Amino acid sequence: MMMFYWIALMVVSFSFAGLLFRLVKGPTVADRVVALDSIGVSLVSIVALLSLIIETEFFLEVILLMSILSFIGTAAFAKFLERGEIFDRDPR
């Protein structure tokens, strides 16, 4: 089973490298936002796989925190792309 974890870690690391390329070279801002969200998912996967390899549960809080921050960042970018601002100054 440990060999499967190492292979999965290598595959996720290669996809992470491809996502970094898409983040830098993306033709549109929307492509960069999707790449950034996917990088967050890849980071969570890498930490989870490392937690399985090391056989510890100490990284579960880190995984939860990274997931929450990735979601908030993606929601903020999506709102910025839609409206041009993140925080509404007009109370309606």
Buried (B, 14 or more C-beta within 10 A) or exposed (E): EEEEBEEBBEEBEEBBEEBEEBBEEBEEEEEBBBBBBBBBBBBBBBBBBBBBEEEEEEBEEBBEEBBEEBEEBBEEBEBBEEEEEEEEEEEE
